Amino acid sequence: MTSTETSTPQTMNSAEDLRKRALELQLAEMERNDRIKEREAKKHAEFVEDFFRKNIGDAERAVIKRLVMKAAADGKYEAMIYSFPSSFCTDSGRAINNSIPGWPDTLQGKAKELFELFEEVAKPQGYGLKATIINFPEGMPGDVGFFLTWEPPVE
């Protein structure tokens, strides 16, 4: 043994100490996940409140205009201007998913208001509106996307 080495044995934590530490880490992770879930639930509740209780404002209209102008600048003929959970439709998106005439009758909240705004303002200017289910989590209709279109007429 050299003079720089020590002959004292290294101490080890007990198995009980390691189990306690593992449990403390698991508890901290669970608390973190709970905080994340609470934050997501609050955010979702605010979104639902906004969707069903508030009107489309100037800020949302400006976002839609920017989306359309960006798509047009990119040479596209459509832009997704809004999305929302299909569960917000009275039939959970069934009519939209199956392209059933009268699907606008299933809309509620801001989606209904946006469709009415389209009918009043954009449609007379030659725009179209497509509603499509844009994802299928676990095989079920997820979110609805509203796509504003300005495709050239087919002759």
N, C-alpha and C positions, 0 to 999 in steps of 0.2 A: 504494500500500500504506500502511495506517495504521501508526502507531507501535506499536500493540498486536498487530499481526499479525507472525508470525515468518516468515522466509523459508526455514526449514529444511524439507527434504522429509520427508514422513511415511515411516516405515519400515514395510515389509510383512513378514509372516512368509513364509518360503519355502514353496513347494508341498510340499516334503518335510516341513516342520514341520507343515503342516496334515494331511497324510496320516498322520503319526505320531500326531497328536492324535486323528484319527478312529479309528485302530486302537486307541488306548488306551481311548477311550470304548466301542468295540465289545467289547473284552476285559473291561472293567469290567461291561458289561451281561451278557455271557455268564457271568461269575463270579456276578453277582447271580442270574441265572436258575438256575444250578447250585445255589446255596444254597437257593433257593426249592424246587426239585425235590427236593433232599435232605430238606428239612423236610417236604414233602408225603409223600415216600416213608416217612419215619420215622413220621409221623402215621398213614398208611395201615397200616403194619405194626403199630402199636400197636392200631389199631381191629380189625384181623384177629385179633390175639392176644386182645384183650378179647372179641370176638365168639365165638371158638371155644374159649377156655380158661377164661373166667370165667362166673360165674352172675349172674343178674339180682339186683341188690342193692337195698337200701332206698332209695337215692337215685333209682334208675331207677323204682322203684315210685311214689315220691313225684312224680316228673315226670309219669308216666302219669296219676296221680290228678289233678294240676293241669290237665293237658290236657283230661281228661274234664269236670272241674268248669267250666272256662272255656267249653268248647263248650256244655255244658248251660245255663250262664248266658247265653250268646248265643242260646239258643233252638234250637240244633242237636240233631240226633239221632245224630251220630257224631263221632268224633275220630280223627285219625291218631295212633296211639300209638307207632309204631315204624317205622323204615325201614332197609333194608339192601340191598346190591347183589344183584341176581338171580343173579349168578354164585356166590353163597354157597349156592344151592339145588343139589341133586344133579343137576337137569336144566336148570340156568341159568334157571329161572323159566318153563319151557314149560308145566307143568301149571297154574300160577297164571294165566298169560296166557290159557290156553284153558279155564279153569274146569273142569278135569278132576277128577272125584271122586278122592279120595286125594291131592290136592296137599299136604296136611300131611306126607305121608310123604317129601317131597322136602326138608323143612326140616332145617337143621343148627344147631348152636350155640345162641346166645341166641334165635334165631327159633323153634327147636323148643321150647326151654324156655318161651318166652312163650306159645306155642300150648298147651302142656300146662298152664300156669298158668291160661290162659283156660278150658280145658276143666274144670279142677278148681274154680276159684273163681268166675269171672264168668258162665259159661254157666248154671250152676244158679240164678243170680240174675236170669236173663232177658236177659242181654246176648248180642249176636251178634258175630261177627268176620268181616270181609271182608279178603281179601288181594288186592291189585291191583297190577299193574305201573303205576307212577306217572310214568314217563318212558321215552322211546324214543330214546336217542342213536344217531344214524346208522341209525335204523330198527330197532334191536335192543332187546330188553327191557333196561331199565336198572335202576332200583331198585324194590323191592317195598315197598309201604306196607301196614301192618296198621291197619285201621280198626275200632275198637270201636264198636258200634252199640247203641242202646237205643230203636229205633223202636217205636211202638205196634203191637201185633199187628193184622194184617189180619183182619177178621171177615166 
